Amino acid sequence: MSIKISVVEKKVVETVNQYNIDEYYINESYGSIERFNQIINGETLKKNEKPLIDFLGEIRPNNILQMQPKDINNNFEIKYGY
């Protein structure tokens, strides 16, 4: 099974990195898909859990989309994950 995540970086141009992550890799890093979803939804990391940005930094995105930003409120946003 593969999990799809889209990460949006808002700068001069909005960059959307889309990742397809193998369930095994998520389970190795976070213990379960359920825990991974909790982290995506903003739950605080436990002591031994890797920050999501570091986790995604080790994985090459399968799509990188560049588009004009709609509104620049903050520099980093996780749009959705499932």
Secondary structure, DSSP 8 states (H G I E B T S, - for coil): -EEEEEEEEESSSEEEEEEEEEHHHHHHHHSSHHHHHHHHTT----TT---HHHHHHTS--SEEEEE--S--S-SEEEEEE-
